[in-house]
Amino acid sequence: LPEQVPVTIRKNTSRKFEMILAAEPEDAKVTVKLCFDGENQTTDLWLRIGLYNVGHAIEIQSGPKFDKKNEEANRKSKIAVFNVPFHVIQDGRNELVVRSENISTTILGIEVCVTP
């Protein structure tokens, strides 16, 4: 993702990201954490991986805190969490499509987390 973020997705539009991933073992718990700057709610952010519609975020978590002296102190970074079935992740290149509905948002990063 280094050259893909940060990027702003305007309201009611989508953006495609590509990640190289490994297929996950059966019954692994997979979550995608989407770090963003904005006021989005769970129903404003939607994810598709390949042809599988993951749907809306299940929760919005607080993002990193910045030191007030830091130039990024005005950021309102948050993390949108999506549950993903293990079989959706394929060996090799995976296409992740993020849609921002109702409000524009800036995507800062995407993390795929796996718990056996």
Chimera marker file (.cmm) of the C-alpha trace (Angstrom):
<marker_set name="trace">
<marker id="1" x="0.000" y="0.000" z="0.000" r="1" g="1" b="0" radius="0.5"/>
<marker id="2" x="2.889" y="2.486" z="0.224" r="1" g="1" b="0" radius="0.5"/>
<marker id="3" x="2.054" y="4.340" z="-2.976" r="1" g="1" b="0" radius="0.5"/>
<marker id="4" x="-1.723" y="3.910" z="-2.617" r="1" g="1" b="0" radius="0.5"/>
<marker id="5" x="-2.349" y="5.940" z="0.568" r="1" g="1" b="0" radius="0.5"/>
<marker id="6" x="-3.135" y="8.488" z="1.796" r="1" g="1" b="0" radius="0.5"/>
<marker id="7" x="-5.981" y="9.106" z="-0.622" r="1" g="1" b="0" radius="0.5"/>
<marker id="8" x="-9.309" y="10.894" z="-0.328" r="1" g="1" b="0" radius="0.5"/>
<marker id="9" x="-12.459" y="9.100" z="-1.408" r="1" g="1" b="0" radius="0.5"/>
<marker id="10" x="-15.256" y="11.533" z="-2.206" r="1" g="1" b="0" radius="0.5"/>
<marker id="11" x="-18.720" y="10.784" z="-0.867" r="1" g="1" b="0" radius="0.5"/>
<marker id="12" x="-20.666" y="8.110" z="-2.763" r="1" g="1" b="0" radius="0.5"/>
<marker id="13" x="-17.579" y="6.881" z="-4.626" r="1" g="1" b="0" radius="0.5"/>
<marker id="14" x="-15.230" y="3.900" z="-4.373" r="1" g="1" b="0" radius="0.5"/>
<marker id="15" x="-11.486" y="3.347" z="-4.511" r="1" g="1" b="0" radius="0.5"/>
<marker id="16" x="-9.595" y="0.149" z="-5.335" r="1" g="1" b="0" radius="0.5"/>
<marker id="17" x="-6.510" y="-0.955" z="-3.398" r="1" g="1" b="0" radius="0.5"/>
<marker id="18" x="-4.304" y="-3.985" z="-4.080" r="1" g="1" b="0" radius="0.5"/>
<marker id="19" x="-2.538" y="-6.078" z="-1.447" r="1" g="1" b="0" radius="0.5"/>
<marker id="20" x="-0.402" y="-9.206" z="-1.676" r="1" g="1" b="0" radius="0.5"/>
<marker id="21" x="-1.731" y="-11.664" z="0.922" r="1" g="1" b="0" radius="0.5"/>
<marker id="22" x="-1.572" y="-15.359" z="1.773" r="1" g="1" b="0" radius="0.5"/>
<marker id="23" x="-4.652" y="-17.579" z="1.932" r="1" g="1" b="0" radius="0.5"/>
<marker id="24" x="-5.704" y="-18.160" z="5.530" r="1" g="1" b="0" radius="0.5"/>
<marker id="25" x="-6.287" y="-21.485" z="7.308" r="1" g="1" b="0" radius="0.5"/>
<marker id="26" x="-9.822" y="-22.729" z="7.814" r="1" g="1" b="0" radius="0.5"/>
<marker id="27" x="-11.585" y="-21.117" z="10.763" r="1" g="1" b="0" radius="0.5"/>
<marker id="28" x="-9.040" y="-18.301" z="11.105" r="1" g="1" b="0" radius="0.5"/>
<marker id="29" x="-10.548" y="-15.041" z="12.309" r="1" g="1" b="0" radius="0.5"/>
<marker id="30" x="-9.825" y="-12.315" z="9.752" r="1" g="1" b="0" radius="0.5"/>
<marker id="31" x="-10.507" y="-8.621" z="10.258" r="1" g="1" b="0" radius="0.5"/>
<marker id="32" x="-9.660" y="-5.656" z="8.084" r="1" g="1" b="0" radius="0.5"/>
<marker id="33" x="-8.798" y="-2.429" z="9.872" r="1" g="1" b="0" radius="0.5"/>
<marker id="34" x="-9.200" y="0.682" z="7.765" r="1" g="1" b="0" radius="0.5"/>
<marker id="35" x="-7.464" y="3.729" z="9.242" r="1" g="1" b="0" radius="0.5"/>
<marker id="36" x="-9.105" y="6.942" z="8.063" r="1" g="1" b="0" radius="0.5"/>
<marker id="37" x="-9.446" y="10.628" z="8.733" r="1" g="1" b="0" radius="0.5"/>
<marker id="38" x="-13.040" y="11.788" z="8.884" r="1" g="1" b="0" radius="0.5"/>
<marker id="39" x="-16.391" y="11.703" z="10.610" r="1" g="1" b="0" radius="0.5"/>
<marker id="40" x="-17.654" y="8.486" z="9.005" r="1" g="1" b="0" radius="0.5"/>
<marker id="41" x="-20.010" y="6.144" z="10.850" r="1" g="1" b="0" radius="0.5"/>
<marker id="42" x="-20.159" y="2.359" z="10.335" r="1" g="1" b="0" radius="0.5"/>
<marker id="43" x="-22.862" y="2.708" z="7.680" r="1" g="1" b="0" radius="0.5"/>
<marker id="44" x="-20.747" y="5.200" z="5.693" r="1" g="1" b="0" radius="0.5"/>
<marker id="45" x="-17.909" y="2.761" z="4.949" r="1" g="1" b="0" radius="0.5"/>
<marker id="46" x="-18.289" y="-0.370" z="2.822" r="1" g="1" b="0" radius="0.5"/>
<marker id="47" x="-15.729" y="-3.009" z="1.754" r="1" g="1" b="0" radius="0.5"/>
<marker id="48" x="-15.481" y="-5.583" z="-1.028" r="1" g="1" b="0" radius="0.5"/>
<marker id="49" x="-12.601" y="-8.061" z="-1.393" r="1" g="1" b="0" radius="0.5"/>
<marker id="50" x="-12.417" y="-9.617" z="-4.837" r="1" g="1" b="0" radius="0.5"/>
<marker id="51" x="-15.998" y="-10.543" z="-5.707" r="1" g="1" b="0" radius="0.5"/>
<marker id="52" x="-17.055" y="-10.915" z="-2.059" r="1" g="1" b="0" radius="0.5"/>
<marker id="53" x="-19.138" y="-8.110" z="-0.565" r="1" g="1" b="0" radius="0.5"/>
<marker id="54" x="-17.932" y="-7.779" z="3.044" r="1" g="1" b="0" radius="0.5"/>
<marker id="55" x="-20.452" y="-5.001" z="3.701" r="1" g="1" b="0" radius="0.5"/>
<marker id="56" x="-20.360" y="-2.115" z="6.144" r="1" g="1" b="0" radius="0.5"/>
<marker id="57" x="-17.925" y="-1.705" z="9.025" r="1" g="1" b="0" radius="0.5"/>
<marker id="58" x="-19.002" y="-3.407" z="12.258" r="1" g="1" b="0" radius="0.5"/>
<marker id="59" x="-17.465" y="-0.739" z="14.485" r="1" g="1" b="0" radius="0.5"/>
<marker id="60" x="-15.451" y="2.460" z="14.518" r="1" g="1" b="0" radius="0.5"/>
<marker id="61" x="-12.527" y="2.589" z="16.945" r="1" g="1" b="0" radius="0.5"/>
<marker id="62" x="-10.418" y="5.544" z="18.077" r="1" g="1" b="0" radius="0.5"/>
<marker id="63" x="-7.316" y="6.111" z="16.021" r="1" g="1" b="0" radius="0.5"/>
<marker id="64" x="-3.830" y="7.094" z="17.202" r="1" g="1" b="0" radius="0.5"/>
<marker id="65" x="-3.478" y="10.142" z="19.430" r="1" g="1" b="0" radius="0.5"/>
<marker id="66" x="-1.123" y="12.900" z="18.342" r="1" g="1" b="0" radius="0.5"/>
<marker id="67" x="1.003" y="15.221" z="20.421" r="1" g="1" b="0" radius="0.5"/>
<marker id="68" x="-0.486" y="18.728" z="20.364" r="1" g="1" b="0" radius="0.5"/>
<marker id="69" x="2.841" y="20.109" z="19.064" r="1" g="1" b="0" radius="0.5"/>
<marker id="70" x="2.692" y="17.690" z="16.145" r="1" g="1" b="0" radius="0.5"/>
<marker id="71" x="1.533" y="19.095" z="12.809" r="1" g="1" b="0" radius="0.5"/>
<marker id="72" x="-0.902" y="16.150" z="12.558" r="1" g="1" b="0" radius="0.5"/>
<marker id="73" x="-2.611" y="17.126" z="15.835" r="1" g="1" b="0" radius="0.5"/>
<marker id="74" x="-5.734" y="18.249" z="13.975" r="1" g="1" b="0" radius="0.5"/>
<marker id="75" x="-6.327" y="14.795" z="12.508" r="1" g="1" b="0" radius="0.5"/>
<marker id="76" x="-9.441" y="12.936" z="13.573" r="1" g="1" b="0" radius="0.5"/>
<marker id="77" x="-8.023" y="9.506" z="12.786" r="1" g="1" b="0" radius="0.5"/>
<marker id="78" x="-10.280" y="6.532" z="13.391" r="1" g="1" b="0" radius="0.5"/>
<marker id="79" x="-10.267" y="2.845" z="12.534" r="1" g="1" b="0" radius="0.5"/>
<marker id="80" x="-13.161" y="1.085" z="10.814" r="1" g="1" b="0" radius="0.5"/>
<marker id="81" x="-13.287" y="-2.667" z="11.541" r="1" g="1" b="0" radius="0.5"/>
<marker id="82" x="-14.670" y="-5.243" z="9.087" r="1" g="1" b="0" radius="0.5"/>
<marker id="83" x="-15.128" y="-8.993" z="9.725" r="1" g="1" b="0" radius="0.5"/>
<marker id="84" x="-13.988" y="-11.070" z="6.754" r="1" g="1" b="0" radius="0.5"/>
<marker id="85" x="-14.575" y="-14.820" z="6.205" r="1" g="1" b="0" radius="0.5"/>
<marker id="86" x="-11.213" y="-16.653" z="6.000" r="1" g="1" b="0" radius="0.5"/>
<marker id="87" x="-11.963" y="-18.069" z="2.517" r="1" g="1" b="0" radius="0.5"/>
<marker id="88" x="-12.200" y="-14.590" z="0.965" r="1" g="1" b="0" radius="0.5"/>
<marker id="89" x="-8.444" y="-13.976" z="1.242" r="1" g="1" b="0" radius="0.5"/>
<marker id="90" x="-6.614" y="-15.525" z="-1.722" r="1" g="1" b="0" radius="0.5"/>
<marker id="91" x="-2.934" y="-16.334" z="-2.206" r="1" g="1" b="0" radius="0.5"/>
<marker id="92" x="-1.323" y="-13.482" z="-4.116" r="1" g="1" b="0" radius="0.5"/>
<marker id="93" x="-2.860" y="-10.216" z="-5.233" r="1" g="1" b="0" radius="0.5"/>
<marker id="94" x="-6.153" y="-9.274" z="-3.579" r="1" g="1" b="0" radius="0.5"/>
<marker id="95" x="-8.331" y="-6.375" z="-4.677" r="1" g="1" b="0" radius="0.5"/>
<marker id="96" x="-9.935" y="-4.392" z="-1.847" r="1" g="1" b="0" radius="0.5"/>
<marker id="97" x="-12.591" y="-1.855" z="-2.820" r="1" g="1" b="0" radius="0.5"/>
<marker id="98" x="-13.559" y="0.756" z="-0.237" r="1" g="1" b="0" radius="0.5"/>
<marker id="99" x="-16.668" y="2.889" z="-0.675" r="1" g="1" b="0" radius="0.5"/>
<marker id="100" x="-17.406" y="6.018" z="1.306" r="1" g="1" b="0" radius="0.5"/>
<marker id="101" x="-21.101" y="6.822" z="1.436" r="1" g="1" b="0" radius="0.5"/>
<marker id="102" x="-22.629" y="10.138" z="2.557" r="1" g="1" b="0" radius="0.5"/>
<marker id="103" x="-19.285" y="11.788" z="3.440" r="1" g="1" b="0" radius="0.5"/>
<marker id="104" x="-15.815" y="12.133" z="1.930" r="1" g="1" b="0" radius="0.5"/>
<marker id="105" x="-12.963" y="10.501" z="3.844" r="1" g="1" b="0" radius="0.5"/>
<marker id="106" x="-9.188" y="10.194" z="3.652" r="1" g="1" b="0" radius="0.5"/>
<marker id="107" x="-7.812" y="6.645" z="3.814" r="1" g="1" b="0" radius="0.5"/>
<marker id="108" x="-4.537" y="6.531" z="5.761" r="1" g="1" b="0" radius="0.5"/>
<marker id="109" x="-3.879" y="2.779" z="5.748" r="1" g="1" b="0" radius="0.5"/>
<marker id="110" x="-5.336" y="-0.732" z="5.593" r="1" g="1" b="0" radius="0.5"/>
<marker id="111" x="-4.332" y="-3.636" z="7.815" r="1" g="1" b="0" radius="0.5"/>
<marker id="112" x="-5.442" y="-7.264" z="7.446" r="1" g="1" b="0" radius="0.5"/>
<marker id="113" x="-5.349" y="-9.010" z="10.844" r="1" g="1" b="0" radius="0.5"/>
<marker id="114" x="-5.457" y="-12.803" z="11.257" r="1" g="1" b="0" radius="0.5"/>
<marker id="115" x="-6.038" y="-14.698" z="14.498" r="1" g="1" b="0" radius="0.5"/>
<marker id="116" x="-5.721" y="-18.503" z="14.317" r="1" g="1" b="0" radius="0.5"/>
<link id1="1" id2="2" r="1" g="1" b="0" radius="0.2"/>
<link id1="2" id2="3" r="1" g="1" b="0" radius="0.2"/>
<link id1="3" id2="4" r="1" g="1" b="0" radius="0.2"/>
<link id1="4" id2="5" r="1" g="1" b="0" radius="0.2"/>
<link id1="5" id2="6" r="1" g="1" b="0" radius="0.2"/>
<link id1="6" id2="7" r="1" g="1" b="0" radius="0.2"/>
<link id1="7" id2="8" r="1" g="1" b="0" radius="0.2"/>
<link id1="8" id2="9" r="1" g="1" b="0" radius="0.2"/>
<link id1="9" id2="10" r="1" g="1" b="0" radius="0.2"/>
<link id1="10" id2="11" r="1" g="1" b="0" radius="0.2"/>
<link id1="11" id2="12" r="1" g="1" b="0" radius="0.2"/>
<link id1="12" id2="13" r="1" g="1" b="0" radius="0.2"/>
<link id1="13" id2="14" r="1" g="1" b="0" radius="0.2"/>
<link id1="14" id2="15" r="1" g="1" b="0" radius="0.2"/>
<link id1="15" id2="16" r="1" g="1" b="0" radius="0.2"/>
<link id1="16" id2="17" r="1" g="1" b="0" radius="0.2"/>
<link id1="17" id2="18" r="1" g="1" b="0" radius="0.2"/>
<link id1="18" id2="19" r="1" g="1" b="0" radius="0.2"/>
<link id1="19" id2="20" r="1" g="1" b="0" radius="0.2"/>
<link id1="20" id2="21" r="1" g="1" b="0" radius="0.2"/>
<link id1="21" id2="22" r="1" g="1" b="0" radius="0.2"/>
<link id1="22" id2="23" r="1" g="1" b="0" radius="0.2"/>
<link id1="23" id2="24" r="1" g="1" b="0" radius="0.2"/>
<link id1="24" id2="25" r="1" g="1" b="0" radius="0.2"/>
<link id1="25" id2="26" r="1" g="1" b="0" radius="0.2"/>
<link id1="26" id2="27" r="1" g="1" b="0" radius="0.2"/>
<link id1="27" id2="28" r="1" g="1" b="0" radius="0.2"/>
<link id1="28" id2="29" r="1" g="1" b="0" radius="0.2"/>
<link id1="29" id2="30" r="1" g="1" b="0" radius="0.2"/>
<link id1="30" id2="31" r="1" g="1" b="0" radius="0.2"/>
<link id1="31" id2="32" r="1" g="1" b="0" radius="0.2"/>
<link id1="32" id2="33" r="1" g="1" b="0" radius="0.2"/>
<link id1="33" id2="34" r="1" g="1" b="0" radius="0.2"/>
<link id1="34" id2="35" r="1" g="1" b="0" radius="0.2"/>
<link id1="35" id2="36" r="1" g="1" b="0" radius="0.2"/>
<link id1="36" id2="37" r="1" g="1" b="0" radius="0.2"/>
<link id1="37" id2="38" r="1" g="1" b="0" radius="0.2"/>
<link id1="38" id2="39" r="1" g="1" b="0" radius="0.2"/>
<link id1="39" id2="40" r="1" g="1" b="0" radius="0.2"/>
<link id1="40" id2="41" r="1" g="1" b="0" radius="0.2"/>
<link id1="41" id2="42" r="1" g="1" b="0" radius="0.2"/>
<link id1="42" id2="43" r="1" g="1" b="0" radius="0.2"/>
<link id1="43" id2="44" r="1" g="1" b="0" radius="0.2"/>
<link id1="44" id2="45" r="1" g="1" b="0" radius="0.2"/>
<link id1="45" id2="46" r="1" g="1" b="0" radius="0.2"/>
<link id1="46" id2="47" r="1" g="1" b="0" radius="0.2"/>
<link id1="47" id2="48" r="1" g="1" b="0" radius="0.2"/>
<link id1="48" id2="49" r="1" g="1" b="0" radius="0.2"/>
<link id1="49" id2="50" r="1" g="1" b="0" radius="0.2"/>
<link id1="50" id2="51" r="1" g="1" b="0" radius="0.2"/>
<link id1="51" id2="52" r="1" g="1" b="0" radius="0.2"/>
<link id1="52" id2="53" r="1" g="1" b="0" radius="0.2"/>
<link id1="53" id2="54" r="1" g="1" b="0" radius="0.2"/>
<link id1="54" id2="55" r="1" g="1" b="0" radius="0.2"/>
<link id1="55" id2="56" r="1" g="1" b="0" radius="0.2"/>
<link id1="56" id2="57" r="1" g="1" b="0" radius="0.2"/>
<link id1="57" id2="58" r="1" g="1" b="0" radius="0.2"/>
<link id1="58" id2="59" r="1" g="1" b="0" radius="0.2"/>
<link id1="59" id2="60" r="1" g="1" b="0" radius="0.2"/>
<link id1="60" id2="61" r="1" g="1" b="0" radius="0.2"/>
<link id1="61" id2="62" r="1" g="1" b="0" radius="0.2"/>
<link id1="62" id2="63" r="1" g="1" b="0" radius="0.2"/>
<link id1="63" id2="64" r="1" g="1" b="0" radius="0.2"/>
<link id1="64" id2="65" r="1" g="1" b="0" radius="0.2"/>
<link id1="65" id2="66" r="1" g="1" b="0" radius="0.2"/>
<link id1="66" id2="67" r="1" g="1" b="0" radius="0.2"/>
<link id1="67" id2="68" r="1" g="1" b="0" radius="0.2"/>
<link id1="68" id2="69" r="1" g="1" b="0" radius="0.2"/>
<link id1="69" id2="70" r="1" g="1" b="0" radius="0.2"/>
<link id1="70" id2="71" r="1" g="1" b="0" radius="0.2"/>
<link id1="71" id2="72" r="1" g="1" b="0" radius="0.2"/>
<link id1="72" id2="73" r="1" g="1" b="0" radius="0.2"/>
<link id1="73" id2="74" r="1" g="1" b="0" radius="0.2"/>
<link id1="74" id2="75" r="1" g="1" b="0" radius="0.2"/>
<link id1="75" id2="76" r="1" g="1" b="0" radius="0.2"/>
<link id1="76" id2="77" r="1" g="1" b="0" radius="0.2"/>
<link id1="77" id2="78" r="1" g="1" b="0" radius="0.2"/>
<link id1="78" id2="79" r="1" g="1" b="0" radius="0.2"/>
<link id1="79" id2="80" r="1" g="1" b="0" radius="0.2"/>
<link id1="80" id2="81" r="1" g="1" b="0" radius="0.2"/>
<link id1="81" id2="82" r="1" g="1" b="0" radius="0.2"/>
<link id1="82" id2="83" r="1" g="1" b="0" radius="0.2"/>
<link id1="83" id2="84" r="1" g="1" b="0" radius="0.2"/>
<link id1="84" id2="85" r="1" g="1" b="0" radius="0.2"/>
<link id1="85" id2="86" r="1" g="1" b="0" radius="0.2"/>
<link id1="86" id2="87" r="1" g="1" b="0" radius="0.2"/>
<link id1="87" id2="88" r="1" g="1" b="0" radius="0.2"/>
<link id1="88" id2="89" r="1" g="1" b="0" radius="0.2"/>
<link id1="89" id2="90" r="1" g="1" b="0" radius="0.2"/>
<link id1="90" id2="91" r="1" g="1" b="0" radius="0.2"/>
<link id1="91" id2="92" r="1" g="1" b="0" radius="0.2"/>
<link id1="92" id2="93" r="1" g="1" b="0" radius="0.2"/>
<link id1="93" id2="94" r="1" g="1" b="0" radius="0.2"/>
<link id1="94" id2="95" r="1" g="1" b="0" radius="0.2"/>
<link id1="95" id2="96" r="1" g="1" b="0" radius="0.2"/>
<link id1="96" id2="97" r="1" g="1" b="0" radius="0.2"/>
<link id1="97" id2="98" r="1" g="1" b="0" radius="0.2"/>
<link id1="98" id2="99" r="1" g="1" b="0" radius="0.2"/>
<link id1="99" id2="100" r="1" g="1" b="0" radius="0.2"/>
<link id1="100" id2="101" r="1" g="1" b="0" radius="0.2"/>
<link id1="101" id2="102" r="1" g="1" b="0" radius="0.2"/>
<link id1="102" id2="103" r="1" g="1" b="0" radius="0.2"/>
<link id1="103" id2="104" r="1" g="1" b="0" radius="0.2"/>
<link id1="104" id2="105" r="1" g="1" b="0" radius="0.2"/>
<link id1="105" id2="106" r="1" g="1" b="0" radius="0.2"/>
<link id1="106" id2="107" r="1" g="1" b="0" radius="0.2"/>
<link id1="107" id2="108" r="1" g="1" b="0" radius="0.2"/>
<link id1="108" id2="109" r="1" g="1" b="0" radius="0.2"/>
<link id1="109" id2="110" r="1" g="1" b="0" radius="0.2"/>
<link id1="110" id2="111" r="1" g="1" b="0" radius="0.2"/>
<link id1="111" id2="112" r="1" g="1" b="0" radius="0.2"/>
<link id1="112" id2="113" r="1" g="1" b="0" radius="0.2"/>
<link id1="113" id2="114" r="1" g="1" b="0" radius="0.2"/>
<link id1="114" id2="115" r="1" g="1" b="0" radius="0.2"/>
<link id1="115" id2="116" r="1" g="1" b="0" radius="0.2"/>
</marker_set>
